Amino acid sequence: MPVRQLLAIFWPRVATFFKADFDDIHRRFGPVPPKWWGAIAAYTSGKPIIQVKDVLEPAVALTILMESAIYASKVMKF
């Protein structure tokens, strides 16, 4: 599936997590400031690279991730 379509499908859910408006626990701590969205997304993006290291070289996984992120950044303007 093209990145544009994936982003359209998943961004509303991701934004819900950042805005912390989906359950009482997250409402208690409040929304994530937009200036931290990039750092949180980067940390979260690193997890799959570690998880696939046994079947995919980390450099290849990182390349796929970064190429997707670059395209996504041009599609969505925050």
PQR file with spaces between the fields and no chain letter, atoms N, CA, C, O and H, PARSE charges and radii, in Angstrom:
ATOM       1  N    MET     1       0.854   -1.171    0.000 -0.4000 1.5000
ATOM       2  CA   MET     1       0.000    0.000    0.000 -0.0000 2.0000
ATOM       3  C    MET     1       0.902    1.237    0.000  0.5500 1.7000
ATOM       4  O    MET     1       1.874    1.277    0.754 -0.5500 1.4000
ATOM       5  N    PRO     2       0.614    2.217   -0.800 -0.5600 1.5000
ATOM       6  CA   PRO     2       1.420    3.442   -0.821  0.2800 2.0000
ATOM       7  C    PRO     2       1.396    4.161    0.534  0.5500 1.7000
ATOM       8  O    PRO     2       0.410    4.106    1.269 -0.5500 1.4000
ATOM       9  N    VAL     3       2.488    4.822    0.834 -0.4000 1.5000
ATOM      10  CA   VAL     3       2.624    5.523    2.111 -0.0000 2.0000
ATOM      11  C    VAL     3       1.508    6.540    2.311  0.5500 1.7000
ATOM      12  O    VAL     3       1.007    6.696    3.424 -0.5500 1.4000
ATOM      13  H    VAL     3       3.289    4.866    0.237  0.4000 1.0000
ATOM      14  N    ARG     4       1.119    7.223    1.263 -0.4000 1.5000
ATOM      15  CA   ARG     4       0.042    8.218    1.365 -0.0000 2.0000
ATOM      16  C    ARG     4      -1.243    7.589    1.917  0.5500 1.7000
ATOM      17  O    ARG     4      -1.912    8.176    2.768 -0.5500 1.4000
ATOM      18  H    ARG     4       1.527    7.096    0.358  0.4000 1.0000
ATOM      19  N    GLN     5      -1.578    6.400    1.430 -0.4000 1.5000
ATOM      20  CA   GLN     5      -2.777    5.718    1.906 -0.0000 2.0000
ATOM      21  C    GLN     5      -2.604    5.231    3.351  0.5500 1.7000
ATOM      22  O    GLN     5      -3.521    5.343    4.164 -0.5500 1.4000
ATOM      23  H    GLN     5      -1.034    5.923    0.739  0.4000 1.0000
ATOM      24  N    LEU     6      -1.426    4.693    3.658 -0.4000 1.5000
ATOM      25  CA   LEU     6      -1.175    4.247    5.025 -0.0000 2.0000
ATOM      26  C    LEU     6      -1.281    5.404    6.008  0.5500 1.7000
ATOM      27  O    LEU     6      -1.863    5.271    7.085 -0.5500 1.4000
ATOM      28  H    LEU     6      -0.681    4.602    2.997  0.4000 1.0000
ATOM      29  N    LEU     7      -0.718    6.525    5.628 -0.4000 1.5000
ATOM      30  CA   LEU     7      -0.760    7.696    6.500 -0.0000 2.0000
ATOM      31  C    LEU     7      -2.201    8.154    6.713  0.5500 1.7000
ATOM      32  O    LEU     7      -2.581    8.508    7.829 -0.5500 1.4000
ATOM      33  H    LEU     7      -0.245    6.633    4.754  0.4000 1.0000
ATOM      34  N    ALA     8      -2.987    8.149    5.668 -0.4000 1.5000
ATOM      35  CA   ALA     8      -4.392    8.554    5.791 -0.0000 2.0000
ATOM      36  C    ALA     8      -5.166    7.614    6.717  0.5500 1.7000
ATOM      37  O    ALA     8      -6.081    8.039    7.422 -0.5500 1.4000
ATOM      38  H    ALA     8      -2.678    7.862    4.761  0.4000 1.0000
ATOM      39  N    ILE     9      -4.792    6.348    6.706 -0.4000 1.5000
ATOM      40  CA   ILE     9      -5.460    5.369    7.559 -0.0000 2.0000
ATOM      41  C    ILE     9      -5.006    5.495    9.011  0.5500 1.7000
ATOM      42  O    ILE     9      -5.833    5.475    9.923 -0.5500 1.4000
ATOM      43  H    ILE     9      -4.049    6.003    6.133  0.4000 1.0000
ATOM      44  N    PHE    10      -3.706    5.624    9.231 -0.4000 1.5000
ATOM      45  CA   PHE    10      -3.168    5.548   10.583 -0.0000 2.0000
ATOM      46  C    PHE    10      -3.032    6.881   11.301  0.5500 1.7000
ATOM      47  O    PHE    10      -3.045    6.907   12.532 -0.5500 1.4000
ATOM      48  H    PHE    10      -3.034    5.640    8.490  0.4000 1.0000
ATOM      49  N    TRP    11      -2.901    7.993   10.577 -0.4000 1.5000
ATOM      50  CA   TRP    11      -2.676    9.267   11.253 -0.0000 2.0000
ATOM      51  C    TRP    11      -3.782    9.641   12.246  0.5500 1.7000
ATOM      52  O    TRP    11      -3.461   10.117   13.335 -0.5500 1.4000
ATOM      53  H    TRP    11      -2.891    7.972    9.578  0.4000 1.0000
ATOM      54  N    PRO    12      -5.052    9.452   11.929 -0.5600 1.5000
ATOM      55  CA   PRO    12      -6.074    9.803   12.922  0.2800 2.0000
ATOM      56  C    PRO    12      -5.892    9.051   14.240  0.5500 1.7000
ATOM      57  O    PRO    12      -6.114    9.618   15.310 -0.5500 1.4000
ATOM      58  N    ARG    13      -5.495    7.800   14.173 -0.4000 1.5000
ATOM      59  CA   ARG    13      -5.266    7.013   15.395 -0.0000 2.0000
ATOM      60  C    ARG    13      -4.032    7.521   16.140  0.5500 1.7000
ATOM      61  O    ARG    13      -4.060    7.650   17.364 -0.5500 1.4000
ATOM      62  H    ARG    13      -5.314    7.339   13.304  0.4000 1.0000
ATOM      63  N    VAL    14      -2.966    7.807   15.424 -0.4000 1.5000
ATOM      64  CA   VAL    14      -1.749    8.324   16.043 -0.0000 2.0000
ATOM      65  C    VAL    14      -2.034    9.664   16.701  0.5500 1.7000
ATOM      66  O    VAL    14      -1.603    9.906   17.829 -0.5500 1.4000
ATOM      67  H    VAL    14      -2.943    7.702   14.429  0.4000 1.0000
ATOM      68  N    ALA    15      -2.747   10.523   16.019 -0.4000 1.5000
ATOM      69  CA   ALA    15      -3.082   11.842   16.584 -0.0000 2.0000
ATOM      70  C    ALA    15      -3.900   11.691   17.861  0.5500 1.7000
ATOM      71  O    ALA    15      -3.761   12.493   18.784 -0.5500 1.4000
ATOM      72  H    ALA    15      -3.097   10.327   15.103  0.4000 1.0000
ATOM      73  N    THR    16      -4.745   10.675   17.922 -0.4000 1.5000
ATOM      74  CA   THR    16      -5.522   10.415   19.135 -0.0000 2.0000
ATOM      75  C    THR    16      -4.601   10.126   20.309  0.5500 1.7000
ATOM      76  O    THR    16      -4.839   10.604   21.418 -0.5500 1.4000
ATOM      77  H    THR    16      -4.858   10.023   17.172  0.4000 1.0000
ATOM      78  N    PHE    17      -3.558    9.352   20.076 -0.4000 1.5000
ATOM      79  CA   PHE    17      -2.602    9.066   21.152 -0.0000 2.0000
ATOM      80  C    PHE    17      -1.874   10.335   21.592  0.5500 1.7000
ATOM      81  O    PHE    17      -1.713   10.579   22.787 -0.5500 1.4000
ATOM      82  H    PHE    17      -3.364    8.963   19.175  0.4000 1.0000
ATOM      83  N    PHE    18      -1.442   11.129   20.640 -0.4000 1.5000
ATOM      84  CA   PHE    18      -0.740   12.366   20.984 -0.0000 2.0000
ATOM      85  C    PHE    18      -1.642   13.344   21.736  0.5500 1.7000
ATOM      86  O    PHE    18      -1.198   14.042   22.648 -0.5500 1.4000
ATOM      87  H    PHE    18      -1.573   10.931   19.668  0.4000 1.0000
ATOM      88  N    LYS    19      -2.895   13.383   21.344 -0.4000 1.5000
ATOM      89  CA   LYS    19      -3.825   14.323   21.987 -0.0000 2.0000
ATOM      90  C    LYS    19      -4.359   13.796   23.313  0.5500 1.7000
ATOM      91  O    LYS    19      -4.978   14.540   24.073 -0.5500 1.4000
ATOM      92  H    LYS    19      -3.256   12.816   20.604  0.4000 1.0000
ATOM      93  N    ALA    20      -4.122   12.514   23.596 -0.4000 1.5000
ATOM      94  CA   ALA    20      -4.494   11.879   24.863 -0.0000 2.0000
ATOM      95  C    ALA    20      -5.975   12.026   25.177  0.5500 1.7000
ATOM      96  O    ALA    20      -6.341   12.371   26.300 -0.5500 1.4000
ATOM      97  H    ALA    20      -3.619   11.909   22.978  0.4000 1.0000
ATOM      98  N    ASP    21      -6.814   11.772   24.208 -0.4000 1.5000
ATOM      99  CA   ASP    21      -8.249   11.914   24.460 -0.0000 2.0000
ATOM     100  C    ASP    21      -9.016   10.607   24.262  0.5500 1.7000
ATOM     101  O    ASP    21     -10.187   10.628   23.884 -0.5500 1.4000
ATOM     102  H    ASP    21      -6.516   11.492   23.295  0.4000 1.0000
ATOM     103  N    PHE    22      -8.359    9.468   24.517 -0.4000 1.5000
ATOM     104  CA   PHE    22      -9.046    8.213   24.265 -0.0000 2.0000
ATOM     105  C    PHE    22      -9.356    7.390   25.516  0.5500 1.7000
ATOM     106  O    PHE    22     -10.150    6.453   25.430 -0.5500 1.4000
ATOM     107  H    PHE    22      -7.408    9.451   24.825  0.4000 1.0000
ATOM     108  N    ASP    23      -8.772    7.694   26.658 -0.4000 1.5000
ATOM     109  CA   ASP    23      -9.155    6.996   27.885 -0.0000 2.0000
ATOM     110  C    ASP    23      -8.794    7.839   29.110  0.5500 1.7000
ATOM     111  O    ASP    23      -8.091    8.844   29.001 -0.5500 1.4000
ATOM     112  H    ASP    23      -8.127    8.455   26.727  0.4000 1.0000
ATOM     113  N    ASP    24      -9.278    7.419   30.257 -0.4000 1.5000
ATOM     114  CA   ASP    24      -9.091    8.204   31.482 -0.0000 2.0000
ATOM     115  C    ASP    24      -7.637    8.310   31.913  0.5500 1.7000
ATOM     116  O    ASP    24      -7.214    9.363   32.390 -0.5500 1.4000
ATOM     117  H    ASP    24      -9.849    6.603   30.345  0.4000 1.0000
ATOM     118  N    ILE    25      -6.868    7.248   31.756 -0.4000 1.5000
ATOM     119  CA   ILE    25      -5.457    7.298   32.159 -0.0000 2.0000
ATOM     120  C    ILE    25      -4.713    8.355   31.359  0.5500 1.7000
ATOM     121  O    ILE    25      -3.958    9.150   31.919 -0.5500 1.4000
ATOM     122  H    ILE    25      -7.211    6.392   31.369  0.4000 1.0000
ATOM     123  N    HIS    26      -4.926    8.362   30.059 -0.4000 1.5000
ATOM     124  CA   HIS    26      -4.218    9.331   29.224 -0.0000 2.0000
ATOM     125  C    HIS    26      -4.750   10.746   29.419  0.5500 1.7000
ATOM     126  O    HIS    26      -3.995   11.713   29.316 -0.5500 1.4000
ATOM     127  H    HIS    26      -5.539    7.717   29.604  0.4000 1.0000
ATOM     128  N    ARG    27      -6.025   10.870   29.697 -0.4000 1.5000
ATOM     129  CA   ARG    27      -6.577   12.204   29.967 -0.0000 2.0000
ATOM     130  C    ARG    27      -5.960   12.789   31.239  0.5500 1.7000
ATOM     131  O    ARG    27      -5.791   14.004   31.347 -0.5500 1.4000
ATOM     132  H    ARG    27      -6.638   10.085   29.780  0.4000 1.0000
ATOM     133  N    ARG    28      -5.631   11.937   32.186 -0.4000 1.5000
ATOM     134  CA   ARG    28      -5.054   12.392   33.454 -0.0000 2.0000
ATOM     135  C    ARG    28      -3.718   13.103   33.246  0.5500 1.7000
ATOM     136  O    ARG    28      -3.423   14.084   33.929 -0.5500 1.4000
ATOM     137  H    ARG    28      -5.769   10.951   32.098  0.4000 1.0000
ATOM     138  N    PHE    29      -2.914   12.613   32.311 -0.4000 1.5000
ATOM     139  CA   PHE    29      -1.603   13.206   32.055 -0.0000 2.0000
ATOM     140  C    PHE    29      -1.651   14.324   31.015  0.5500 1.7000
ATOM     141  O    PHE    29      -0.689   15.078   30.868 -0.5500 1.4000
ATOM     142  H    PHE    29      -3.154   11.816   31.757  0.4000 1.0000
ATOM     143  N    GLY    30      -2.741   14.428   30.312 -0.4000 1.5000
ATOM     144  CA   GLY    30      -2.887   15.489   29.326 -0.0000 2.0000
ATOM     145  C    GLY    30      -2.258   15.158   27.990  0.5500 1.7000
ATOM     146  O    GLY    30      -1.587   14.137   27.842 -0.5500 1.4000
ATOM     147  H    GLY    30      -3.522   13.815   30.432  0.4000 1.0000
ATOM     148  N    PRO    31      -2.479   16.024   27.025 -0.5600 1.5000
ATOM     149  CA   PRO    31      -1.955   15.781   25.678  0.2800 2.0000
ATOM     150  C    PRO    31      -0.440   15.970   25.619  0.5500 1.7000
ATOM     151  O    PRO    31       0.158   16.668   26.438 -0.5500 1.4000
ATOM     152  N    VAL    32       0.142   15.335   24.642 -0.4000 1.5000
ATOM     153  CA   VAL    32       1.569   15.498   24.385 -0.0000 2.0000
ATOM     154  C    VAL    32       1.755   16.813   23.638  0.5500 1.7000
ATOM     155  O    VAL    32       1.084   17.045   22.632 -0.5500 1.4000
ATOM     156  H    VAL    32      -0.344   14.768   23.977  0.4000 1.0000
ATOM     157  N    PRO    33       2.653   17.678   24.108 -0.5600 1.5000
ATOM     158  CA   PRO    33       2.882   18.926   23.371  0.2800 2.0000
ATOM     159  C    PRO    33       3.365   18.621   21.947  0.5500 1.7000
ATOM     160  O    PRO    33       4.221   17.755   21.764 -0.5500 1.4000
ATOM     161  N    PRO    34       2.838   19.306   20.956 -0.5600 1.5000
ATOM     162  CA   PRO    34       3.243   19.035   19.572  0.2800 2.0000
ATOM     163  C    PRO    34       4.751   19.070   19.343  0.5500 1.7000
ATOM     164  O    PRO    34       5.255   18.374   18.462 -0.5500 1.4000
ATOM     165  N    LYS    35       5.479   19.867   20.122 -0.4000 1.5000
ATOM     166  CA   LYS    35       6.934   19.914   19.912 -0.0000 2.0000
ATOM     167  C    LYS    35       7.601   18.569   20.236  0.5500 1.7000
ATOM     168  O    LYS    35       8.729   18.332   19.804 -0.5500 1.4000
ATOM     169  H    LYS    35       5.070   20.433   20.839  0.4000 1.0000
ATOM     170  N    TRP    36       6.927   17.684   20.987 -0.4000 1.5000
ATOM     171  CA   TRP    36       7.481   16.376   21.334 -0.0000 2.0000
ATOM     172  C    TRP    36       7.002   15.262   20.416  0.5500 1.7000
ATOM     173  O    TRP    36       7.492   14.137   20.517 -0.5500 1.4000
ATOM     174  H    TRP    36       6.010   17.877   21.338  0.4000 1.0000
ATOM     175  N    TRP    37       6.061   15.541   19.524 -0.4000 1.5000
ATOM     176  CA   TRP    37       5.520   14.504   18.648 -0.0000 2.0000
ATOM     177  C    TRP    37       6.614   13.828   17.825  0.5500 1.7000
ATOM     178  O    TRP    37       6.617   12.606   17.681 -0.5500 1.4000
ATOM     179  H    TRP    37       5.663   16.455   19.442  0.4000 1.0000
ATOM     180  N    GLY    38       7.530   14.609   17.292 -0.4000 1.5000
ATOM     181  CA   GLY    38       8.609   14.042   16.474 -0.0000 2.0000
ATOM     182  C    GLY    38       9.495   13.104   17.269  0.5500 1.7000
ATOM     183  O    GLY    38       9.838   12.022   16.793 -0.5500 1.4000
ATOM     184  H    GLY    38       7.527   15.602   17.409  0.4000 1.0000
ATOM     185  N    ALA    39       9.872   13.507   18.482 -0.4000 1.5000
ATOM     186  CA   ALA    39      10.735   12.671   19.320 -0.0000 2.0000
ATOM     187  C    ALA    39      10.034   11.372   19.715  0.5500 1.7000
ATOM     188  O    ALA    39      10.644   10.303   19.703 -0.5500 1.4000
ATOM     189  H    ALA    39       9.594   14.386   18.869  0.4000 1.0000
ATOM     190  N    ILE    40       8.773   11.467   20.058 -0.4000 1.5000
ATOM     191  CA   ILE    40       8.022   10.277   20.440 -0.0000 2.0000
ATOM     192  C    ILE    40       7.848    9.354   19.242  0.5500 1.7000
ATOM     193  O    ILE    40       7.993    8.138   19.364 -0.5500 1.4000
ATOM     194  H    ILE    40       8.277   12.336   20.068  0.4000 1.0000
ATOM     195  N    ALA    41       7.543    9.922   18.106 -0.4000 1.5000
ATOM     196  CA   ALA    41       7.392    9.111   16.894 -0.0000 2.0000
ATOM     197  C    ALA    41       8.718    8.444   16.531  0.5500 1.7000
ATOM     198  O    ALA    41       8.729    7.289   16.103 -0.5500 1.4000
ATOM     199  H    ALA    41       7.425   10.910   18.007  0.4000 1.0000
ATOM     200  N    ALA    42       9.833    9.153   16.696 -0.4000 1.5000
ATOM     201  CA   ALA    42      11.144    8.584   16.391 -0.0000 2.0000
ATOM     202  C    ALA    42      11.462    7.419   17.322  0.5500 1.7000
ATOM     203  O    ALA    42      11.937    6.374   16.877 -0.5500 1.4000
ATOM     204  H    ALA    42       9.824   10.091   17.044  0.4000 1.0000
ATOM     205  N    TYR    43      11.201    7.599   18.603 -0.4000 1.5000
ATOM     206  CA   TYR    43      11.451    6.525   19.563 -0.0000 2.0000
ATOM     207  C    TYR    43      10.603    5.303   19.219  0.5500 1.7000
ATOM     208  O    TYR    43      11.090    4.172   19.222 -0.5500 1.4000
ATOM     209  H    TYR    43      10.815    8.447   18.964  0.4000 1.0000
ATOM     210  N    THR    44       9.339    5.548   18.926 -0.4000 1.5000
ATOM     211  CA   THR    44       8.432    4.464   18.594 -0.0000 2.0000
ATOM     212  C    THR    44       8.837    3.781   17.290  0.5500 1.7000
ATOM     213  O    THR    44       8.687    2.567   17.150 -0.5500 1.4000
ATOM     214  H    THR    44       8.944    6.466   18.924  0.4000 1.0000
ATOM     215  N    SER    45       9.341    4.544   16.355 -0.4000 1.5000
ATOM     216  CA   SER    45       9.755    3.982   15.064 -0.0000 2.0000
ATOM     217  C    SER    45      10.968    3.078   15.197  0.5500 1.7000
ATOM     218  O    SER    45      11.148    2.163   14.393 -0.5500 1.4000
ATOM     219  H    SER    45       9.463    5.530   16.469  0.4000 1.0000
ATOM     220  N    GLY    46      11.794    3.319   16.191 -0.4000 1.5000
ATOM     221  CA   GLY    46      12.982    2.495   16.382 -0.0000 2.0000
ATOM     222  C    GLY    46      12.670    1.079   16.839  0.5500 1.7000
ATOM     223  O    GLY    46      13.444    0.157   16.583 -0.5500 1.4000
ATOM     224  H    GLY    46      11.647    4.062   16.844  0.4000 1.0000
ATOM     225  N    LYS    47      11.556    0.906   17.504 -0.4000 1.5000
ATOM     226  CA   LYS    47      11.188   -0.418   18.018 -0.0000 2.0000
ATOM     227  C    LYS    47      11.089   -1.473   16.908  0.5500 1.7000
ATOM     228  O    LYS    47      11.661   -2.552   17.062 -0.5500 1.4000
ATOM     229  H    LYS    47      10.928    1.656   17.712  0.4000 1.0000
ATOM     230  N    PRO    48      10.388   -1.208   15.798 -0.5600 1.5000
ATOM     231  CA   PRO    48      10.311   -2.241   14.753  0.2800 2.0000
ATOM     232  C    PRO    48      11.675   -2.594   14.162  0.5500 1.7000
ATOM     233  O    PRO    48      11.893   -3.736   13.755 -0.5500 1.4000
ATOM     234  N    ILE    49      12.581   -1.643   14.110 -0.4000 1.5000
ATOM     235  CA   ILE    49      13.916   -1.936   13.577 -0.0000 2.0000
ATOM     236  C    ILE    49      14.585   -2.984   14.454  0.5500 1.7000
ATOM     237  O    ILE    49      15.208   -3.919   13.951 -0.5500 1.4000
ATOM     238  H    ILE    49      12.404   -0.716   14.440  0.4000 1.0000
ATOM     239  N    ILE    50      14.456   -2.826   15.749 -0.4000 1.5000
ATOM     240  CA   ILE    50      15.032   -3.801   16.680 -0.0000 2.0000
ATOM     241  C    ILE    50      14.301   -5.144   16.564  0.5500 1.7000
ATOM     242  O    ILE    50      14.929   -6.201   16.620 -0.5500 1.4000
ATOM     243  H    ILE    50      13.951   -2.067   16.157  0.4000 1.0000
ATOM     244  N    GLN    51      13.001   -5.100   16.406 -0.4000 1.5000
ATOM     245  CA   GLN    51      12.216   -6.335   16.338 -0.0000 2.0000
ATOM     246  C    GLN    51      12.505   -7.164   15.091  0.5500 1.7000
ATOM     247  O    GLN    51      12.402   -8.390   15.140 -0.5500 1.4000
ATOM     248  H    GLN    51      12.491   -4.241   16.360  0.4000 1.0000
ATOM     249  N    VAL    52      12.862   -6.533   13.983 -0.4000 1.5000
ATOM     250  CA   VAL    52      13.089   -7.280   12.738 -0.0000 2.0000
ATOM     251  C    VAL    52      14.564   -7.566   12.483  0.5500 1.7000
ATOM     252  O    VAL    52      14.909   -8.078   11.418 -0.5500 1.4000
ATOM     253  H    VAL    52      12.945   -5.538   13.944  0.4000 1.0000
ATOM     254  N    LYS    53      15.438   -7.248   13.427 -0.4000 1.5000
ATOM     255  CA   LYS    53      16.877   -7.379   13.192 -0.0000 2.0000
ATOM     256  C    LYS    53      17.315   -8.799   12.852  0.5500 1.7000
ATOM     257  O    LYS    53      18.344   -8.983   12.202 -0.5500 1.4000
ATOM     258  H    LYS    53      15.157   -6.832   14.292  0.4000 1.0000
ATOM     259  N    ASP    54      16.558   -9.803   13.276 -0.4000 1.5000
ATOM     260  CA   ASP    54      16.926  -11.179   12.973 -0.0000 2.0000
ATOM     261  C    ASP    54      16.599  -11.581   11.536  0.5500 1.7000
ATOM     262  O    ASP    54      17.169  -12.544   11.022 -0.5500 1.4000
ATOM     263  H    ASP    54      15.722   -9.654   13.804  0.4000 1.0000
ATOM     264  N    VAL    55      15.696  -10.863   10.884 -0.4000 1.5000
ATOM     265  CA   VAL    55      15.308  -11.220    9.515 -0.0000 2.0000
ATOM     266  C    VAL    55      15.628  -10.130    8.501  0.5500 1.7000
ATOM     267  O    VAL    55      15.547  -10.362    7.295 -0.5500 1.4000
ATOM     268  H    VAL    55      15.233  -10.080   11.301  0.4000 1.0000
ATOM     269  N    LEU    56      15.988   -8.951    8.977 -0.4000 1.5000
ATOM     270  CA   LEU    56      16.278   -7.835    8.078 -0.0000 2.0000
ATOM     271  C    LEU    56      17.405   -7.014    8.677  0.5500 1.7000
ATOM     272  O    LEU    56      17.360   -6.650    9.852 -0.5500 1.4000
ATOM     273  H    LEU    56      16.053   -8.763    9.957  0.4000 1.0000
ATOM     274  N    GLU    57      18.399   -6.727    7.884 -0.4000 1.5000
ATOM     275  CA   GLU    57      19.518   -5.909    8.353 -0.0000 2.0000
ATOM     276  C    GLU    57      18.992   -4.581    8.887  0.5500 1.7000
ATOM     277  O    GLU    57      18.158   -3.949    8.238 -0.5500 1.4000
ATOM     278  H    GLU    57      18.436   -7.023    6.929  0.4000 1.0000
ATOM     279  N    PRO    58      19.463   -4.146   10.058 -0.5600 1.5000
ATOM     280  CA   PRO    58      19.002   -2.869   10.606  0.2800 2.0000
ATOM     281  C    PRO    58      19.175   -1.692    9.646  0.5500 1.7000
ATOM     282  O    PRO    58      18.343   -0.784    9.627 -0.5500 1.4000
ATOM     283  N    ALA    59      20.235   -1.698    8.857 -0.4000 1.5000
ATOM     284  CA   ALA    59      20.444   -0.603    7.897 -0.0000 2.0000
ATOM     285  C    ALA    59      19.345   -0.581    6.837  0.5500 1.7000
ATOM     286  O    ALA    59      18.898    0.488    6.422 -0.5500 1.4000
ATOM     287  H    ALA    59      20.910   -2.435    8.872  0.4000 1.0000
ATOM     288  N    VAL    60      18.912   -1.761    6.403 -0.4000 1.5000
ATOM     289  CA   VAL    60      17.839   -1.838    5.410 -0.0000 2.0000
ATOM     290  C    VAL    60      16.522   -1.391    6.042  0.5500 1.7000
ATOM     291  O    VAL    60      15.762   -0.634    5.439 -0.5500 1.4000
ATOM     292  H    VAL    60      19.275   -2.629    6.740  0.4000 1.0000
ATOM     293  N    ALA    61      16.260   -1.866    7.264 -0.4000 1.5000
ATOM     294  CA   ALA    61      15.035   -1.463    7.963 -0.0000 2.0000
ATOM     295  C    ALA    61      15.008    0.047    8.177  0.5500 1.7000
ATOM     296  O    ALA    61      13.969    0.683    8.000 -0.5500 1.4000
ATOM     297  H    ALA    61      16.878   -2.481    7.754  0.4000 1.0000
ATOM     298  N    LEU    62      16.148    0.623    8.558 -0.4000 1.5000
ATOM     299  CA   LEU    62      16.225    2.070    8.761 -0.0000 2.0000
ATOM     300  C    LEU    62      15.993    2.818    7.455  0.5500 1.7000
ATOM     301  O    LEU    62      15.315    3.845    7.436 -0.5500 1.4000
ATOM     302  H    LEU    62      16.992    0.106    8.702  0.4000 1.0000
ATOM     303  N    THR    63      16.552    2.308    6.368 -0.4000 1.5000
ATOM     304  CA   THR    63      16.349    2.947    5.063 -0.0000 2.0000
ATOM     305  C    THR    63      14.868    2.956    4.696  0.5500 1.7000
ATOM     306  O    THR    63      14.340    3.974    4.250 -0.5500 1.4000
ATOM     307  H    THR    63      17.103    1.473    6.383  0.4000 1.0000
ATOM     308  N    ILE    64      14.210    1.836    4.882 -0.4000 1.5000
ATOM     309  CA   ILE    64      12.774    1.764    4.589 -0.0000 2.0000
ATOM     310  C    ILE    64      12.003    2.749    5.457  0.5500 1.7000
ATOM     311  O    ILE    64      11.127    3.465    4.972 -0.5500 1.4000
ATOM     312  H    ILE    64      14.639    1.009    5.245  0.4000 1.0000
ATOM     313  N    LEU    65      12.336    2.779    6.738 -0.4000 1.5000
ATOM     314  CA   LEU    65      11.667    3.689    7.664 -0.0000 2.0000
ATOM     315  C    LEU    65      11.879    5.146    7.263  0.5500 1.7000
ATOM     316  O    LEU    65      10.926    5.923    7.224 -0.5500 1.4000
ATOM     317  H    LEU    65      13.049    2.197    7.132  0.4000 1.0000
ATOM     318  N    MET    66      13.116    5.518    6.966 -0.4000 1.5000
ATOM     319  CA   MET    66      13.417    6.917    6.631 -0.0000 2.0000
ATOM     320  C    MET    66      12.799    7.330    5.309  0.5500 1.7000
ATOM     321  O    MET    66      12.295    8.446    5.181 -0.5500 1.4000
ATOM     322  H    MET    66      13.891    4.887    6.998  0.4000 1.0000
ATOM     323  N    GLU    67      12.833    6.445    4.325 -0.4000 1.5000
ATOM     324  CA   GLU    67      12.205    6.790    3.046 -0.0000 2.0000
ATOM     325  C    GLU    67      10.707    6.998    3.228  0.5500 1.7000
ATOM     326  O    GLU    67      10.122    7.888    2.612 -0.5500 1.4000
ATOM     327  H    GLU    67      13.243    5.539    4.429  0.4000 1.0000
ATOM     328  N    SER    68      10.092    6.186    4.063 -0.4000 1.5000
ATOM     329  CA   SER    68       8.674    6.362    4.349 -0.0000 2.0000
ATOM     330  C    SER    68       8.419    7.667    5.090  0.5500 1.7000
ATOM     331  O    SER    68       7.460    8.379    4.792 -0.5500 1.4000
ATOM     332  H    SER    68      10.568    5.463    4.563  0.4000 1.0000
ATOM     333  N    ALA    69       9.281    7.980    6.058 -0.4000 1.5000
ATOM     334  CA   ALA    69       9.119    9.206    6.846 -0.0000 2.0000
ATOM     335  C    ALA    69       9.308   10.450    5.989  0.5500 1.7000
ATOM     336  O    ALA    69       8.576   11.427    6.144 -0.5500 1.4000
ATOM     337  H    ALA    69      10.060    7.401    6.300  0.4000 1.0000
ATOM     338  N    ILE    70      10.265   10.421    5.103 -0.4000 1.5000
ATOM     339  CA   ILE    70      10.503   11.575    4.230 -0.0000 2.0000
ATOM     340  C    ILE    70       9.277   11.828    3.359  0.5500 1.7000
ATOM     341  O    ILE    70       8.823   12.964    3.224 -0.5500 1.4000
ATOM     342  H    ILE    70      10.859    9.626    4.977  0.4000 1.0000
ATOM     343  N    TYR    71       8.747   10.756    2.771 -0.4000 1.5000
ATOM     344  CA   TYR    71       7.562   10.904    1.928 -0.0000 2.0000
ATOM     345  C    TYR    71       6.387   11.405    2.759  0.5500 1.7000
ATOM     346  O    TYR    71       5.658   12.307    2.345 -0.5500 1.4000
ATOM     347  H    TYR    71       9.116    9.834    2.881  0.4000 1.0000
ATOM     348  N    ALA    72       6.213   10.811    3.931 -0.4000 1.5000
ATOM     349  CA   ALA    72       5.091   11.197    4.794 -0.0000 2.0000
ATOM     350  C    ALA    72       5.197   12.657    5.215  0.5500 1.7000
ATOM     351  O    ALA    72       4.182   13.344    5.330 -0.5500 1.4000
ATOM     352  H    ALA    72       6.805   10.078    4.267  0.4000 1.0000
ATOM     353  N    SER    73       6.414   13.136    5.446 -0.4000 1.5000
ATOM     354  CA   SER    73       6.565   14.525    5.875 -0.0000 2.0000
ATOM     355  C    SER    73       6.168   15.506    4.774  0.5500 1.7000
ATOM     356  O    SER    73       5.797   16.645    5.060 -0.5500 1.4000
ATOM     357  H    SER    73       7.239   12.577    5.353  0.4000 1.0000
ATOM     358  N    LYS    74       6.244   15.077    3.548 -0.4000 1.5000
ATOM     359  CA   LYS    74       5.852   15.929    2.435 -0.0000 2.0000
ATOM     360  C    LYS    74       4.337   15.878    2.203  0.5500 1.7000
ATOM     361  O    LYS    74       3.751   16.808    1.649 -0.5500 1.4000
ATOM     362  H    LYS    74       6.545   14.152    3.316  0.4000 1.0000
ATOM     363  N    VAL    75       3.715   14.769    2.638 -0.4000 1.5000
ATOM     364  CA   VAL    75       2.275   14.608    2.470 -0.0000 2.0000
ATOM     365  C    VAL    75       1.525   15.392    3.550  0.5500 1.7000
ATOM     366  O    VAL    75       0.548   16.083    3.261 -0.5500 1.4000
ATOM     367  H    VAL    75       4.192   14.014    3.087  0.4000 1.0000
ATOM     368  N    MET    76       1.991   15.277    4.794 -0.4000 1.5000
ATOM     369  CA   MET    76       1.311   15.908    5.934 -0.0000 2.0000
ATOM     370  C    MET    76       2.138   17.100    6.427  0.5500 1.7000
ATOM     371  O    MET    76       3.324   16.961    6.726 -0.5500 1.4000
ATOM     372  H    MET    76       2.784   14.716    5.029  0.4000 1.0000
ATOM     373  N    LYS    77       1.533   18.211    6.505 -0.4000 1.5000
ATOM     374  CA   LYS    77       2.166   19.393    7.099 -0.0000 2.0000
ATOM     375  C    LYS    77       1.531   19.589    8.459  0.5500 1.7000
ATOM     376  O    LYS    77       0.319   19.782    8.553 -0.5500 1.4000
ATOM     377  H    LYS    77       0.569   18.324    6.263  0.4000 1.0000
ATOM     378  N    PHE    78       2.328   19.544    9.513 -0.4000 1.5000
ATOM     379  CA   PHE    78       1.795   19.631   10.865 -0.0000 2.0000
ATOM     380  C    PHE    78       1.677   21.053   11.248  0.5500 1.7000
ATOM     381  O    PHE    78       1.245   21.359   12.359 -0.5500 1.4000
ATOM     382  H    PHE    78       3.313   19.387    9.436  0.4000 1.0000
